[in-house]
Amino acid sequence: MTSETGTAAWGGRLSGGSTVSVAVATAIVVADMVGVGVFTSLGFQVKDIPSGFAILALWTAGGIVALCGVFSYSELGAMFPRSSGEYNFLGRAYHPAFGFVAGFVSATVGFAAPVALAAMALEQYGHAIVPGAPPLSLAVGIVWAVSIIQLTGVRHSSTFQLIATVLKVVLITAFLIAGFVVGRAQDVSFAPQVSDIGYVASAPFAVGLVFVMYSFSGWNAATYIAGEIHDAGQNLPRALFTGTLIVLVLYVALNAVFLHTAPIDKLAGQIDVARIAGSYIFGEIGGRIVGAIICIGLISSISAMMWIGPRVMMTMGEDIPALRVFARRSTQGAPAYAILFQLTVATLMLFTRSFEAVLDFIQFSLLFCSFFTVLGVIRLRITRPDLPRPYRAWGYPVTPVIFLLVTLFMMYYLVVDRPLQSLFGALLMVSGLLIYLVFRKRDDAGAASPPPRAGRK
């Protein structure tokens, strides 16, 4: 399959000359990463790891692994500055078929399901602030409103994304300050103790790292709009690194505040740890304050996913004639048909609640594609040392190997813990490969067909 034009193949420039700044690209990374995971995970971690130092070490380790992935993705993104993430990277490093499989997963359900999940979470937290709202109204309304903003073009999308993400970070920072200044300190130590060695080397720590890594997912968000980033060779690595580093600091600080303000025995086994900590900081209205912070944060997350997800389908449309309609952009530079496609899938998932099942079985597929993307950095270093590399992965080969080992453990954990869901994830990838072969056969047949003869007048 060939690209339509050289400009389209490399992402080109947006209509009207608009490009995405490094600040907006960084905002997309932060917005896509910070969802509800960090506000709900601690309760399950402290059941087996009742140590302040070990908990902060767990979240720090997760951030370091994410940064190891950032370094590898940055090298590939600077080499191949085209939107669509793994679709682009795997197609370049291995074969277009592999890229199509990754693109198929992302374009169909890989972003639509997390959008639906975030919208449902926003609905639940929104009810705590505004009781009595009709079911699903807030979730569907936010997804549609954000999609309309995306349809207006990159300039408006950039402004909205930057404002929403900055507001999100400011509110979280205010919560952190209030926690340390107003909250009553609990009997917890963040200094290392001898007993912490046992916690850090334990099986619960390793399993906890799996779920911490899910909270860090999204560190690669800017690679999906690489073709729209100004001077992507320089700014894409900066956006990925800065965004991930900001989230790492926020995650460690948030967990420190939760442990600092609420007793561990009150947090253990609870899913709404942020609300519990908020009640200890702000009193009876603490739940509403935390709910408002999470709602605003989820809006920015939905916006980021409704921006970057359609870019996968858009880029696939540039390469595959059968999907060419999704490559069309409006005069403002928005891939309208691709946005509407993802909006339709996300809306259907909201009404059928199928996103919960979809999220279960796409986890293995997403990890599989991330694993081979980072492995592709090593492969290209060996097979194509001549390729220009505006950015070279920091710490190579140690950082890619760290990411690969942790991701391999996560895939192993999923296969053991959720074998049926992992099997469905593998079948989803196989179905993507079959669809690719059908498209390839159709394209080859079209190319081999002789042009029609001119008929009689």
N, C-alpha and C positions, 0 to 999 in steps of 0.2 A: 504494500500500500504506500502510495506516495503522497506527499503534501502538495497542496494546491499551488502555493507560491513560496518563495524563500522567506518573505516577510511573515507570512502566516505560520510557517514552520517554526520560526524562532520567536513567536509571540508578538512580534511587531510592536507598533505603538498605537495607542488608543485613538479613536476618532476625536478630532479636536485638539490633539496634542497632549491630552491629559495623561499623566503618569502618577504612580503611587510613590509617595515620599517614604524615606526610611522610618519616619515617626509613625506614619499610618501602618506600614508593614509590621512594625514592632507592636502597635496596638492590636493588630489582628492576632498576633501570636499570644499576647497576654489575654485577650478576650476569649480566644478559643480554648485556652488551657484552664482558666479559672471558672469552673462551674460549681456544682454542688458537692463534688467529691471531697474536697478539703473540709467542707462544713459538716460532713457526716461520717468520715472514716475513723476518727480518733476513738470513738466509743468501742469499736471492735478491737482496736490495737492495744488499748490499755488493759484489756481483759487478760492478755498473756504477757504483756510487756509493761508492767506498772512502774516505769522508770522515766523520769523527765528527760534525762540525757539520752537514753536509748531511743525514745520516741523522736527527739529532734535529730538524732543520728540517722534514723530510718528515713525521715523526710529529706535530709541532706543527701543521703546516698541516692535516693530517687532522683533528685535534681542533678546530681553529678552524672548519673547514667543518661539522663535526658540530654545533658550537655555533650556527652560523648556522641550521641546520635546527631546533635546539631552540627558538630564539627564535620562529620561525614556528609551529611546532607548539604552543608554549605559548599563543600568541594564540588559535589555534583551539580548543585544549583548554579554555581559560578561558571562551571564548564558548559552547562546546557541550560541557559537562562530562558526557559520556556515554561509557561504555566501548565499545571496539571500534576505536579508532584511525582508520585511513583509511576504513573503512566508514562511520563517522559523518561524518568531515570532508568526504570527496568527495561524499557524499549531500547534505550541507548546502550546499556551495559550488557544486556543479554540478547533479547530478540523482541521484535514488535509484538509477538503473541503474548509474551510475559507482561509487557506493558499494558496490553489490552485487558488482560485478566484483572490486573490491579485497577485499571480505569473503570472496568465494568462494575467491580464491587463498590468503588467509591461513588461512581456516577448514579448508580441505581439506589442503593440503600446505605452506603457508607457514611453519607452526610445527612440524608433525610431522616434516618432513625435517631441519631443524636439530636437533631433539631426538634423532633417530636418529643423526645425525652426531656429536653431542656424546657420546652413549652409546657409540658405537663407539670414539671417541677415548679415552674413559674405560676401555674394555675393554683397549685397547692399552697405555696407561700402567699400568693395574692389573696386567697380566701382568708388567711389569717389577718390580713390588713383590711380587706373589704369583704366581710361575710355576706353571704346571700347572693353572690354573683352567679348567673346561670352556668351550669356545667359546660366546660370546654370553650365557653365564649372568650375568656381571656387568652387561653392558649392559642386558639385559632386566630383570634384578632391580632395578637402580637406577631405571629408568623406572617400573616398577610400584610400587615403594616410595614414590617421590616422588608418584605419582598418588594413592596411598592417602592420603597426607598432605593433598593438595589436596581430596580428597573429605570429609575431616573438618571442613572449613569454613575460613573466612577467618581466624579467630582463631589456629588452629594453624598455618595456612599462613604467616601473618605472622611468628609466632615462629620457625618453622623457617627462613624466608627470611632474616630478620634475623641469626640466629645463623650460618647457613652463609655469608652474604656477609661479615659482620664477620670471621669466621675466615679466609676467603679473602683479604681485604685485609691482615689481620695477618700471615699467612704470606708473602704477597708482599713486604710491608714488611720482614719479618725477612730474607728473601732479599736484598733490596736493601741493607740495612745490612751483612750479611755480605759481600756482593760488594765494597762500598767499603772495608770495614774489614779483611777477611781476604784478599781477592783481590789478586794481584800486578798492579800497574798495567802495562798494555801501552803500546806506542808509538803512542798515538792522541791527537789533540787535538780538543777540543770548542770551541775558540775559532775564530772565522771566519778563513779564509785567503782570499787573492786567488783561488786556484784553485776555491774553493767556489762562486763566482758561476757558473762554467761548469757545475758539477754541478747546482745548483738550477735553472738555466735549460734543462736538458737534457731530451730525450725520455724517458730512463729515470726521471727524477724524476717526470714527469707520469704515466707508466705505473705507477710505484711508488705514487703517490697513490691510484690506483684500488684497489689491493689493501690499502692502509692504511685506506681508507674501509670496506672490507669488515670489517676488524678493529674499526672503530668502530660498525658496525651494531648497533642495539639501543638507541641513544640516545633513541629515541621510545617505549621499552617502557612507561613509566607511562601513556601515553595510552590503552592498551588496558584499563586498569582505572580510568579517570578517574571513572566513576560511583560507584566505591567509595572514592575518596579523600576524606578529611575536608576540607571547604572547598577543593574542587578549583580554584576560581578563583584562589586564592592559592598553594596548596601544590603543584599540578601543575607550574607553571613552576619553583618552587624545587627540586622533586625532579629534574626533567629537567636543569636547569642544574647543580645540585650533583653529581649522579651522573656527568654527562658530564665535568665539570671534574676530578673524582677520577680517572676513567679516563684522561683526558689526562695528568695528572701521573704516574700509574702507568706508562703506556705509554712516555713519554719516559724516565723513570727506569730502566725495565727494559732498554730498548735501550742506554742509557748503561752499565749494568752489564755487559751482554753484551759490548760493545765494550771496556770497561775491563778485563775479566778474561780474555778469550780473544783470541788473535791473529786479525786480520781474515782472513788466508789460511786459517785453520782453520775459520772460519765460512762463508766464501764457498761458495755452492752447496749448503749443508747445510740440511736441514729441521729437525733437532733441535738448534737453536742453544741452547736453554735447557739441555739435557742437557750439551752441550759446555761451556758456561759453568759449569754446576754442578760438572763434574768438575775444572775449574781452581780452583774455590772450595773445594769440600769433599773433593776427591780421589776415590777409587774409589766411595764411597757417594753421590757427587753426583748421579748419574742417578736413584737411588731417591728422594732428597730432592726433587728437582725433579718427579719423577713423582707423588709424594704431593701436592705443592702443586697440580699441575695437576688431579689427580683430585678433590680437595676443591673446587677452583674449578669444575670441570665439573658437580659435583652441584648447586651453587647455580645454575648456568646452566640446567640441565635443570628445576630447580624453578621458576625464573622463567618459562620458556617453557610449562611445563605449567600455570602459573597464568594467564598473560595470553592464551595462544592460545585456550582454550575460551571466553573472554569475547566473542570475535568471533562465534562461532556462537550464543552465548547471546543477544546483542543482535539478531542477524539473526532469531532465533526469536521475539523480541518483536514484530518488524515483519511477519513473513511467516507466514501461517497454516500453510503446508505444513511449516515448520520449528519450529512452536511447542513441540514436545516438548523442544527444546534450551534453551528459555527457562526451563524448570522448575528451581527451586532446592530444595535440601534444607532441612531445618529449621535447619541451620547456615549457610545462605547460599551453598552451593557449587552451581554448575550441573552437577549430576552427569552428566546425559546428554551434555553437551558435553565434559566431561572424559573420559568413557569413549570417546566418538567419537575424540578426538585420540589417546588411548592406543591404541586399536585400529589406527589408521592408522600411528602410529609403530612399533608392534610388527610389523605386516606389513612395513614398510619395513626393519626390522632383519633379519628372516628372509629377505627377498628381496634385500636390499642395493640396492633400487631408489632409496634416498634419494640416492645419488651422482648418478644421472641427473636426478632431480627437482631437486636443488640447482642443477645446471647450467642448467636451462631456466626456473627461477623467478626468477633474478637480474634479468633484464630486466624482468619484470612488477613486481617489488618496487620497482625504481628508477623505473619508469614511474609507479607510484602515488605514490611519495614526491615526484617532480617536480611532479605536478599538485596534490598537497596543498599544497605551498609556494606554487605559483602561485595556488592558491585564496585565499591570504591577500591577495595583490595584487588579485585579482578582487573579493573582498568589500569591500576598502577602497574600490574604485571604485563598485561596484554597490549596496552596502549600508553606506554610511557611518553610518547611523542605528543600527546594531546595537550594543548595549552591549558594550564590550571591557574586562573587568576587568584584562586584561594586554595591552599593546601591544608588538609585536615590537621589541626593542631594535635600533637601527641601521637601521630600515626607511627606504628600500627597498634599502639597500646589502647587508645581510645576506641577505635572500631571493635577491637577484640572484646573489650569490657561490655560494650553495648550488645554485641552478638551473644556473649555468654548469658547475660541477664535475659535477653529476649528468648533465647533457646530454653532457658529454665521456665519462663512464662508460658511458652508453647507446651512444654512438657506438663506443667501444672494444669493447663486447660485440658489437655488430652486425658489426663488421669482423672481430674475432678469433673469435667464435663465432656465425656467422650462423644455423646450423641450430638451435642451442639457443635463440637469440633468437626465431626463428620459432615454435618450439614454445611459448615463453612467450607470444607474441602470440596463438597459437591457444588457449591456456589461458584467456586473458582473453575471447576471442570466445565460447568455450564457456560461460563464466560469464554473458555477456550473453544468450545464447540461453536459458539456464536461467531467467534473470530474466524474460524475455519470456513463457516458458511459465507461470511462477508468476503473473505479472501477469494473463495472460489467464484463468487459472483463477480468480483472485480476483475479477476483473471479472465473470466468468460467474456465480460464486456470489452476488455482490452483486445481480446483475440477476434472478436466479431468484426467482419468487414463492414465498411460504411454502407448504408442503404443506397440502392440505385435511385437515380432521379426518375420519378414517374412521368407519364405522359401528361401534357397540358390538356 
